[in-house]
Amino acid sequence: MAVLGKEAAAALAAVESQQQRVTLQRLFYLYCLLHSFISCPWQFVSLKVEAEKLFHLRLAAILDDVEAEVEFSLFTLIVMGSCENSLAFLFFYVFFFAYVL
């Protein structure tokens, strides 16, 4: 029983030591981040602009995927489906993308 207690105490000490190292690393990272923001605030503005640019590029890629799926569905309905469903879908497609674009 004494051996298990010593092993448990050693494990707890190791975990506590690891948590202290991680906390110190995080504090150091925050210090460096704050220091770089104080010395070069325009870097963070450019990072924000870059993030917005990536967001809009991703949104454009998603819309391109949606458009491709709609075109494929339209083609499938025209080839495989009935005529009135195809015309209804064609009108939806034209008005939807006219509204979006």
Secondary structure as the mmCIF struct_conf table of DSSP 4:
data_model
#
loop_
_struct_conf.conf_type_id
_struct_conf.id
_struct_conf.beg_label_comp_id
_struct_conf.beg_label_asym_id
_struct_conf.beg_label_seq_id
_struct_conf.end_label_comp_id
_struct_conf.end_label_asym_id
_struct_conf.end_label_seq_id
HELX_RH_AL_P HELX_RH_AL_P1 ALA A 2 SER A 39
HELX_RH_AL_P HELX_RH_AL_P2 PRO A 41 MET A 80
BEND BEND1 GLY A 81 GLY A 81
HELX_RH_AL_P HELX_RH_AL_P3 CYS A 83 VAL A 100
#
